[in-house]
Amino acid sequence: MGPEMIAEQFDILLLDLDGVVYVGDRLLPGARRALRRLRERGTTLRFLTNDPRPTRDEVVARLERLGVAASVQEVVTCGWSTAVCLREAGLASAYVVGSDGLRRELDRAGVRGTDGNEAEAVVVGCDECVSYPHIKRAARLIRQGARFVATNDDPTFPTPEGPAPATGTIVAAVRAASGTAPHVVGKPHPAMFEAALGDRDPAAAVMVGDRLDTDIRGARRMGMSALLLRREDERPQHHETEVTPDRVIASLSDLLNESACHDA
């Protein structure tokens, strides 16, 4: 990247949410002002999250509570992307190991939730109340022929108390019990990036994320530039990956102040 302001080099910015815009209910320093200034500059923003629990409407409401303007059309969640994936595959029913928000996204896409043997798919998301019977039923349905679809396979996600178990831990349990590998929808796989970009050229876009294995890897696969956000108060989480970002930044404010960044 050249010496000019980072934001000037791209037409569209794809932003991870957890660990980039907020952590828990806390907006990260500089995020509100940076996002406002980016909008004033006419930069197109897209918010991507591998959290399958909320609907897109709920993500917008959360951002607005934190003082960040957003629209449903700007939000791409792995839950919504999974619903679109099932609809496009012609799968009309699913056993869901996940949140009510994930079930609502599936329902809106015409995918009916069911606990019965007629389930055409098993969809695994993040569920804090998952239990042994859920995993047992999911594995049985997969062995009977239901399509195994994971909203994502992140092992952890950031919280104010540190990394917490995420969807990938549940996916691993179902995979072990069923003996079947899932189709994974979320980052770093292409579906969410494709939805965010639409018909835009990936070369005109940049992904800003806090994980090498999902955000940065996925952007690289799409032919996009990639920035790793590593907060000064965060203990680096180096996931096993050979992928490197174009730059490392400390906050979203650095997008508007090139001198605050440094090469990866």
MIZAKE-292036 format. One line per 10 residues: their letters; for each residue x, y, z of N, C-alpha, C, CB. Coordinates in steps of 0.2 Angstrom, whole numbers, plus 2048, in hexadecimal, padded with zeros to 3 digits. Glycine has a CB too. Example, Ala and Ser with C-alpha at 12.3 -4.5 7.8 and 13.67 -1.06 7.14 Angstrom:
AS = 842/7E4/827/83E/7EA/827/842/7F0/827/839/7EA/82D; 840/7F5/823/844/7FB/824/840/800/827/846/7FD/81D
//
This chain:
MGPEMIAEQF = 804/7FA/800/800/800/800/804/806/800/7FB/800/806; 802/80B/7FC/806/811/7FC/806/816/802/804/815/7F6; 809/81C/802/809/820/807/803/824/809/80F/825/807; 7FE/824/804/7F7/828/805/7F3/824/80B/7F4/828/7FF; 7EE/828/80D/7EA/825/812/7E7/81F/810/7E4/82A/814; 7E6/81A/814/7E4/813/812/7DD/813/80F/7E4/80E/818; 7D9/817/813/7D2/818/810/7D1/81A/809/7CE/81C/815; 7D6/81E/807/7D5/821/800/7D7/81C/7FB/7DA/827/800; 7DA/816/7FD/7DC/811/7F8/7D7/80C/7F6/7E2/80E/7FB; 7D1/80C/7F9/7CC/807/7F8/7C5/80A/7F8/7CC/802/7FE
DILLLDLDGV = 7C1/807/7F4/7BA/809/7F3/7B5/806/7F8/7B7/808/7EC; 7B7/800/7FB/7B3/7FD/7FF/7B7/7FA/805/7AF/7F8/7FC; 7B5/7FB/80B/7B8/7F8/811/7B4/7F2/814/7BA/7FD/816; 7B6/7EC/815/7B3/7E7/818/7B6/7E7/81F/7B4/7E0/814; 7B1/7E7/824/7B4/7E7/82B/7B1/7E2/82F/7B1/7EE/82E; 7B5/7DE/832/7B3/7D9/837/7B0/7DD/83D/7B9/7D5/83A; 7AC/7DA/841/7A9/7DE/847/7AC/7DC/84D/7A1/7DC/847; 7AC/7D6/850/7AF/7D4/856/7B6/7D5/856/7AD/7CD/858; 7B9/7D9/85A/7C0/7DA/85A/7C3/7DF/856/7C3/7D4/859; 7BE/7E2/852/7C0/7E8/84D/7BC/7EE/84E/7BF/7E5/846
VYVGDRLLPG = 7B5/7ED/84F/7B1/7F3/850/7AF/7F3/858/7AB/7F2/84C; 7AE/7ED/85A/7AC/7EC/861/7AF/7E6/864/7A5/7ED/862; 7AF/7E6/86B/7B0/7E0/86F/7AA/7DF/874/7B7/7DF/872; 7A6/7DA/874/7A0/7DA/878/79C/7E0/877/7A3/7DA/880; 79A/7E4/87D/796/7EA/87C/79A/7F0/87C/791/7EA/882; 7A1/7F0/87B/7A5/7F5/87B/7A8/7F7/874/7AB/7F4/87F; 7A6/7FD/871/7A9/7FF/86B/7B0/801/86C/7A5/806/868; 7B4/7FF/867/7BB/7FF/868/7BE/807/866/7BF/7FB/863; 7C3/809/869/7C5/810/869/7C6/812/861/7CB/811/86D; 7C3/818/860/7C4/81A/859/7BF/818/854/7CB/819/857
ARRALRRLRE = 7BB/813/855/7B7/80F/850/7B2/814/84E/7B4/809/853; 7AE/817/853/7A8/81B/851/7AA/821/84C/7A5/81E/857; 7B0/825/84E/7B2/82A/84A/7B5/828/843/7B7/82E/84E; 7B8/823/843/7BB/820/83D/7B6/81E/838/7C0/81A/83E; 7B1/81B/83A/7AB/818/836/7A7/81E/833/7A7/813/83A; 7A6/823/838/7A3/829/836/7A7/82D/830/7A1/82E/83C; 7AD/82E/831/7B1/831/82C/7B2/82D/826/7B8/832/82F; 7B2/827/826/7B2/823/820/7AC/824/81C/7B3/81B/822; 7A6/824/81F/79F/825/81C/79F/82C/819/79A/825/821; 7A2/831/81C/7A2/838/81A/7A7/838/813/7A5/83D/81F
RGTTLRFLTN = 7AC/834/813/7B0/834/80D/7AD/830/807/7B7/830/80F; 7A7/82D/809/7A3/829/803/7A6/822/803/7A4/82C/7FD; 7A9/81F/807/7AC/818/807/7A6/813/809/7B2/817/80C; 7A6/80E/805/7A1/809/806/7A3/805/80B/79F/805/7FF; 79F/803/810/7A0/7FF/816/79C/7F9/816/79F/803/81D; 79F/7F3/818/79C/7ED/819/79E/7EA/81F/79D/7E8/813; 799/7E8/824/79B/7E5/82A/79A/7DD/82A/797/7E8/830; 79F/7D9/82B/79F/7D2/82A/7A1/7CF/831/7A4/7D0/825; 79C/7CA/833/79E/7C7/839/79C/7BF/839/799/7CA/83F; 7A1/7BC/83C/7A0/7B4/83C/79C/7B2/843/7A7/7B1/83D
DPRPTRDEVV = 799/7B7/846/794/7B6/84B/78E/7B4/848/794/7BC/850; 78C/7AD/849/785/7AB/845/77F/7AD/84A/786/7A4/844; 780/7AF/850/77A/7B0/854/775/7B5/853/77D/7B1/85B; 777/7BB/851/773/7C1/850/770/7C1/848/776/7C7/851; 76A/7C3/847/768/7C5/841/76C/7CB/83E/760/7C6/840; 76B/7CD/838/76E/7D3/836/76B/7D9/839/76E/7D3/82E; 764/7D9/83A/761/7DE/83D/764/7E0/844/759/7DD/83E; 765/7DA/848/768/7DB/84F/76F/7DD/84F/768/7D4/852; 773/7DC/84A/779/7DF/849/779/7E6/848/77D/7DC/843; 774/7E8/844/773/7F0/843/771/7F3/849/76E/7F1/83D
ARLERLGVAA = 76D/7F0/84D/76A/7F3/853/770/7F3/858/765/7EF/856; 774/7EE/858/77A/7EF/85D/77F/7F4/85B/77E/7E8/85D; 780/7F5/854/785/7FA/852/782/801/854/786/7FA/84B; 77B/802/853/778/808/854/778/80A/85C/771/808/852; 778/805/860/778/806/867/77F/809/869/777/800/86B; 784/806/865/78B/809/866/78D/80F/863/790/803/864; 788/812/85F/789/818/85C/78C/818/855/78D/81C/860; 78B/812/852/78D/811/84B/788/810/846/792/80B/84B; 787/814/841/782/813/83C/783/80D/838/781/81A/838; 77E/80A/836/77E/804/832/777/802/82F/782/7FE/835
SVQEVVTCGW = 777/7FF/829/771/7FC/826/772/7F5/826/770/800/820; 76C/7F1/825/76C/7EA/825/770/7E8/81E/765/7E8/824; 76F/7EC/819/772/7EA/813/77A/7EB/813/770/7EF/80D; 77D/7EE/818/784/7EE/819/787/7E9/81E/786/7F5/81C; 782/7E5/820/784/7DF/825/784/7D9/822/780/7DF/82B; 789/7D5/823/78A/7CE/820/78C/7CA/826/78F/7CD/81A; 787/7C5/828/789/7C1/82E/789/7BA/82B/783/7C1/833; 78D/7B5/82E/78D/7AF/82C/787/7AB/82D/793/7AB/830; 782/7AD/831/77C/7AA/832/778/7AC/82C/778/7AC/838; 777/7B2/82A/773/7B4/824/776/7B0/81E/774/7BC/823
STAVCLREAG = 77D/7B0/81D/780/7AD/817/77F/7A6/817/788/7AE/818; 77E/7A3/81D/77C/79B/81D/775/79A/81B/77D/799/824; 771/79F/81D/76A/79E/81B/769/79F/813/765/7A4/81E; 76D/7A4/810/76D/7A5/809/770/79F/805/771/7AB/807; 775/79C/808/778/796/806/773/790/805/77E/794/80A; 770/78F/80B/76B/789/80B/765/78B/806/768/788/812; 763/791/805/75D/792/801/760/791/7F9/75B/79A/801; 766/793/7F8/768/792/7F1/769/78B/7EF/76F/796/7F0; 76B/787/7F5/76C/780/7F4/765/77C/7F3/770/77D/7F9; 760/780/7F4/759/77C/7F4/757/778/7FA/759/778/7EE
LASAYVVGSD = 75B/77A/800/759/776/806/754/77A/80A/760/775/80A; 74F/777/80C/749/77A/80E/748/779/816/743/778/80B; 74C/774/819/74B/773/820/751/772/823/746/76D/821; 752/773/82A/758/772/82D/758/771/834/75D/778/82C; 75C/76D/837/75C/76D/83E/762/771/840/75E/765/841; 760/776/845/765/77B/846/768/77B/84D/761/782/846; 76E/77A/84E/772/77B/854/774/782/854/777/776/855; 770/787/857/772/78E/857/76D/792/85B/773/790/850; 76E/798/859/76A/79D/85D/763/79E/859/76D/7A4/85D; 75F/7A2/85D/758/7A4/85A/759/7A9/854/754/7A7/85F
GLRRELDRAG = 75E/7AD/854/760/7B1/84F/762/7AE/849/766/7B6/851; 766/7A8/849/767/7A4/844/761/7A1/841/76C/79F/845; 75D/79E/845/756/79B/843/752/7A0/83F/752/799/849; 752/7A7/841/74E/7AC/83E/751/7AD/837/74E/7B2/842; 757/7AE/836/75A/7AF/830/759/7A9/82B/762/7B0/830; 759/7A3/82D/757/79D/829/750/79D/827/759/797/82D; 74C/79F/82C/744/79F/82B/743/7A5/825/741/7A1/831; 746/7AA/826/745/7B0/821/747/7AE/81A/749/7B6/823; 74C/7A9/81A/74F/7A7/813/74B/7A1/811/756/7A5/814; 745/79F/814/741/799/812/743/793/814/740/799/80B
VRGTDGNEAE = 748/792/819/74B/78C/81C/747/78B/823/752/78C/81D; 743/786/823/73F/784/829/743/780/82E/739/780/827; 743/782/834/746/77F/83A/742/779/83C/748/783/83F; 746/773/83D/742/76D/83F/747/769/843/740/769/839; 744/765/848/747/761/84C/747/759/84A/745/761/853; 743/759/844/741/752/842/746/74F/83D/73A/752/83F; 745/749/83B/749/745/837/749/748/82F/747/73E/837; 744/74C/82E/743/74F/827/748/754/826/73C/751/826; 74C/756/82B/751/75C/82A/756/75A/824/755/75D/830; 756/75F/81F/75A/75E/819/761/760/81B/758/762/813
AVVVGCDECV = 762/764/820/769/767/822/769/767/829/76A/76E/81F; 76F/767/82C/771/769/833/775/76F/832/775/763/836; 773/774/836/776/77B/836/779/77C/83D/772/781/834; 780/77D/83D/783/77E/844/785/785/844/789/778/845; 783/788/849/785/78F/84B/788/78F/852/780/794/84A; 788/795/855/78A/796/85C/785/796/861/78F/79C/85D; 785/791/866/77F/791/86A/782/790/871/77A/78B/868; 781/795/876/784/794/87C/781/78F/880/783/79B/880; 77B/78C/87E/777/787/882/777/780/87E/770/78A/883; 77C/77F/87A/77C/779/876/77E/773/87C/782/779/871
SYPHIKRAAR = 77B/76D/87A/77B/768/87F/77D/761/87B/775/767/883; 77E/75C/87F/780/756/87C/77A/753/877/781/751/881; 774/754/879/76E/752/875/76E/755/86E/767/753/878; 770/75C/86E/770/760/868/775/75D/863/772/767/869; 77B/75B/866/781/758/862/77F/751/85F/787/758/866; 77C/74E/864/77A/747/862/775/747/85C/777/743/868; 770/74B/85D/76B/74B/857/76E/74E/851/765/750/859; 772/753/851/775/756/84B/779/750/848/779/75C/84D; 77D/74D/84B/781/747/848/77D/742/845/786/744/84E; 777/740/849/773/73B/846/770/73D/83F/76E/739/84B
LIRQGARFVA = 76E/743/83F/76A/746/839/76F/746/833/767/74D/83A; 776/748/835/77B/748/82F/77C/741/82D/781/74C/832; 77D/73C/831/77E/736/82F/778/733/82B/77F/731/835; 772/736/82C/76D/733/828/76C/737/822/766/735/82C; 771/73C/820/771/73F/81A/770/746/81A/76C/73C/816; 76E/749/81F/76D/751/81F/774/754/81E/76B/753/826; 774/75A/81A/77A/75E/819/77C/761/81F/778/763/813; 783/761/820/786/764/826/789/76A/824/78B/75F/829; 786/770/827/788/776/825/78A/77A/82B/782/77A/821; 790/77D/82B/792/781/831/792/788/82F/799/77F/833
TNDDPTFPTP = 78F/78D/833/78F/794/832/796/796/832/78B/797/837; 79B/794/836/7A2/795/836/7A5/790/83A/7A3/79C/838; 7AC/790/83A/7AF/78B/83E/7B5/78F/843/7B3/786/83A; 7B4/795/845/7B8/799/849/7B8/795/850/7B6/7A0/84A; 7BE/793/852/7BE/790/859/7BD/795/85F/7C5/78D/85A; 7BE/79B/85E/7BD/7A0/864/7BB/7A7/861/7C3/7A1/868; 7B8/7AB/865/7B6/7B2/863/7B8/7B6/869/7AF/7B3/861; 7BA/7BD/868/7BC/7C1/86D/7B7/7C3/872/7C0/7C7/86A; 7B8/7C4/878/7B3/7C6/87D/7B8/7CB/882/7AF/7C1/881; 7B4/7CF/886/7B8/7D3/88B/7BC/7CF/890/7B3/7D7/88F
EGPAPATGTI = 7BA/7C8/891/7BE/7C4/895/7C3/7C0/892/7B9/7BF/899; 7C4/7C1/88B/7C8/7BD/887/7C5/7B8/882/7CD/7B9/88C; 7C8/7B4/87F/7C5/7B0/87A/7C0/7AB/87D/7CB/7AC/876; 7BB/7AA/879/7B5/7A6/87C/7B4/7A0/876/7AF/7A9/87E; 7B2/79A/878/7B0/795/873/7AB/798/86E/7AE/78F/876; 7AC/796/868/7A8/799/863/7A5/793/85F/7AC/79D/85E; 7A2/794/859/79F/78F/855/7A3/789/853/79C/792/84F; 7A9/78A/852/7AE/785/850/7AE/77F/855/7B5/788/84F; 7AD/781/85B/7AE/77C/861/7A8/777/860/7AE/77F/868; 7A2/77A/85F/79C/776/85E/79C/772/857/796/77A/85E
VAAVRAASGT = 79F/775/852/7A0/772/84B/7A4/76C/84C/7A2/777/846; 7AA/76D/850/7AE/767/851/7AB/761/854/7B4/769/855; 7A7/762/859/7A3/75D/85D/79F/759/858/7A0/760/863; 79B/75D/854/796/75A/84F/79A/756/84A/792/75F/84C; 7A0/759/848/7A4/755/842/7A6/74F/845/7A9/75A/840; 7A9/74F/84B/7AC/749/84E/7A6/744/84F/7AF/74B/855; 7A0/746/851/79B/741/852/798/73E/84C/796/744/857; 798/742/847/795/740/841/79A/73D/83C/791/746/83D; 7A0/73E/83C/7A5/73C/838/7A5/73F/831/7A4/735/837; 7A2/746/831/7A1/749/82B/7A3/750/82B/799/749/829
APHVVGKPHP = 7A7/753/826/7A9/759/826/7A4/75E/824/7B0/75A/821; 7A3/764/827/79E/769/825/79F/76D/81F/79C/76D/82A; 79A/770/81B/79B/775/817/79B/77B/81B/796/775/811; 7A1/77F/81B/7A1/785/81F/7A0/78B/81B/7A8/785/822; 79C/790/81E/799/796/81A/79E/79C/81C/792/797/81B; 79F/79D/822/7A2/7A3/824/7A9/7A4/822/7A2/7A4/82C; 7AC/7AA/824/7B3/7AC/822/7B7/7A6/825/7B5/7B2/825; 7BD/7A4/821/7C0/7A7/81B/7BD/7A5/815/7C7/7A6/81B; 7B7/7A1/815/7B4/79F/80F/7B1/7A4/80B/7AF/799/810; 7B0/7A4/804/7AE/7A9/800/7A7/7AC/801/7AF/7A8/7F9
AMFEAALGDR = 7A2/7A9/803/79B/7AB/803/79A/7B2/806/797/7A6/807; 79D/7B3/80C/79C/7BA/80F/79F/7BF/80B/79E/7BA/816; 7A5/7BE/809/7A9/7C3/805/7A6/7C5/7FF/7B0/7C1/804; 7A3/7C0/7FB/79F/7C1/7F5/799/7C5/7F6/79E/7BA/7F2; 796/7C3/7FC/78F/7C7/7FD/791/7CE/7FF/78C/7C4/803; 797/7D0/802/799/7D6/804/79B/7DA/7FE/79E/7D6/809; 79E/7D7/7FA/7A1/7DB/7F4/79C/7DC/7EE/7A7/7D7/7F1; 797/7D7/7EE/792/7D8/7E8/796/7D8/7E2/78E/7DF/7E9; 795/7DD/7DD/798/7DD/7D7/79F/7E1/7D7/794/7DF/7D1; 7A1/7E3/7DD/7A7/7E7/7DD/7AD/7E3/7DC/7A7/7EB/7E4
DPAAAVMVGD = 7B3/7E6/7D9/7B9/7E3/7D8/7BD/7E2/7DF/7BD/7E7/7D4; 7BE/7DC/7E0/7C2/7DB/7E7/7C8/7DF/7E8/7C4/7D3/7E7; 7CB/7E1/7E2/7D2/7E5/7E2/7D0/7EC/7E5/7D5/7E5/7DB; 7CA/7EE/7E5/7C8/7F4/7E7/7C6/7F4/7EF/7C3/7F7/7E3; 7C7/7EE/7F2/7C4/7ED/7F9/7CA/7EB/7FD/7BF/7E8/7F9; 7C8/7ED/804/7CD/7EA/809/7C9/7E8/80F/7D2/7F0/80B; 7CC/7E2/812/7C9/7DF/818/7CD/7E1/81E/7C8/7D7/817; 7C9/7E3/823/7CC/7E5/829/7CA/7E0/82E/7CB/7EC/82C; 7CE/7DC/831/7CC/7D7/836/7D1/7D6/83B/7CB/7D0/832; 7D0/7D2/840/7D4/7D0/846/7D7/7C9/846/7D1/7D2/84C
RLDTDIRGAR = 7D5/7C5/841/7D7/7BE/841/7DA/7BD/83A/7D1/7B9/842; 7E0/7BA/83A/7E4/7B8/834/7E0/7B2/831/7EB/7B6/836; 7DE/7AD/835/7DB/7A7/832/7D4/7A8/82E/7DA/7A2/837; 7D0/7AD/830/7CA/7AE/82D/7CA/7B5/829/7C4/7AE/832; 7CB/7BA/82C/7CA/7C1/828/7D0/7C1/823/7CB/7C6/82D; 7D6/7C1/825/7DB/7C2/820/7DC/7BC/81B/7E2/7C2/824; 7DB/7B6/81D/7DC/7B1/818/7D6/7B1/813/7DB/7AA/81C; 7D0/7B3/816/7CA/7B3/811/7CB/7B9/80C/7C4/7B4/815; 7CE/7BF/80E/7CF/7C4/80A/7D4/7C2/805/7D1/7CA/80E; 7D9/7BF/807/7DE/7BD/802/7DC/7B9/7FD/7E4/7BA/806
RMGMSALLLR = 7D8/7B4/7FF/7D5/7AF/7FA/7D0/7B3/7F5/7D0/7AA/7FD; 7CD/7B8/7F7/7C9/7BC/7F2/7CD/7C1/7EE/7C4/7C0/7F6; 7D3/7C2/7EF/7D7/7C7/7EB/7D7/7CE/7EE/7D5/7C7/7E4; 7D5/7CE/7F4/7D4/7D5/7F8/7DB/7D6/7FC/7CE/7D5/7FC; 7DB/7DD/7FD/7E0/7DF/802/7DE/7DD/809/7E2/7E7/801; 7E2/7DD/80E/7E0/7DB/815/7E4/7DF/81A/7E1/7D4/816; 7E1/7E1/81F/7E4/7E5/825/7E2/7E1/82B/7E2/7EC/825; 7E7/7DF/82F/7E6/7DC/835/7E6/7E1/83B/7EC/7D7/837; 7E0/7E1/83F/7E0/7E6/844/7E2/7E2/84B/7D8/7E9/845; 7E7/7E5/84E/7EA/7E2/854/7EA/7E7/859/7F1/7DF/853
REDERPQHHE = 7E5/7E7/85E/7E5/7EC/863/7EB/7EC/867/7DE/7EB/867; 7EC/7F2/86A/7F2/7F3/86E/7F1/7EF/875/7F4/7FA/86F; 7EB/7EF/877/7E9/7EB/87D/7E8/7E4/87D/7E3/7EF/881; 7E9/7E1/876/7E7/7DA/875/7ED/7D6/875/7E3/7DA/86E; 7ED/7D0/878/7F2/7CB/877/7F2/7C8/870/7F2/7C6/87D; 7F7/7C8/86C/7F6/7C6/865/7F4/7BF/865/7FD/7C6/862; 7EF/7BD/861/7ED/7B6/860/7EF/7B4/859/7E5/7B6/860; 7F5/7B1/859/7F7/7AE/852/7F5/7A7/851/7FF/7AE/852; 7F0/7A7/84C/7ED/7A1/84A/7F2/79E/845/7E6/7A2/847; 7F2/797/844/7F6/794/840/7F4/796/838/7F6/78D/841
TEVTPDRVIA = 7F8/79A/835/7F7/79C/82E/7FD/79F/82B/7F1/7A1/82E; 7FE/79E/825/803/7A1/821/802/7A8/81E/806/79C/81C; 7FB/7AA/81F/7F9/7B0/81C/7FC/7B6/820/7F1/7B0/81C; 7FD/7BB/81C/7FF/7C1/820/7FB/7C7/81D/807/7C3/81F; 7FA/7CC/821/7F6/7D2/81F/7FB/7D7/81B/7F3/7D5/825; 7F8/7DC/818/7FB/7E1/815/7FE/7E6/81A/7F7/7E5/810; 7FA/7E7/81F/7FD/7EB/825/7F9/7E9/82B/7FB/7F3/823; 7FC/7EB/830/7F9/7EA/837/7F7/7F1/83A/7FE/7E7/83C; 7F1/7F2/83C/7EF/7F8/83F/7ED/7F7/846/7E9/7FB/83B; 7EC/7FC/84A/7EB/7FC/851/7E3/7FE/852/7EF/800/855
SLSDLLNESA = 7E0/801/84E/7D9/803/84E/7D7/805/848/7D8/809/854; 7D0/806/847/7CD/809/841/7CF/810/83F/7C6/808/841; 7D1/813/844/7D4/81A/843/7DA/81A/83E/7D6/81E/84A; 7DE/815/83F/7E4/814/83A/7E2/814/833/7E8/80E/83C; 7DC/813/831/7DA/813/82A/7DA/81A/827/7D3/810/829; 7DA/81F/82C/7D9/826/82A/7E0/829/82B/7D4/829/82D; 7E5/826/82E/7EB/828/830/7F1/823/82E/7EB/82A/837; 7F3/823/828/7F8/81E/826/7FE/81E/82A/7FA/820/81F; 800/823/82D/806/823/831/806/81F/837/809/82A/833; 800/81D/839/7FF/819/83F/7FF/812/83E/7F8/81B/842
CHDA = 800/810/838/800/809/836/808/807/835/7FC/807/830; 809/800/835/80F/7FE/834/80E/7F7/830/813/7FC/83A; 814/7F6/82C/813/7F0/828/813/7EA/82C/819/7EF/823; 810/7E5/829/80F/7DE/82D/816/7DB/82D/80A/7DA/82A
//
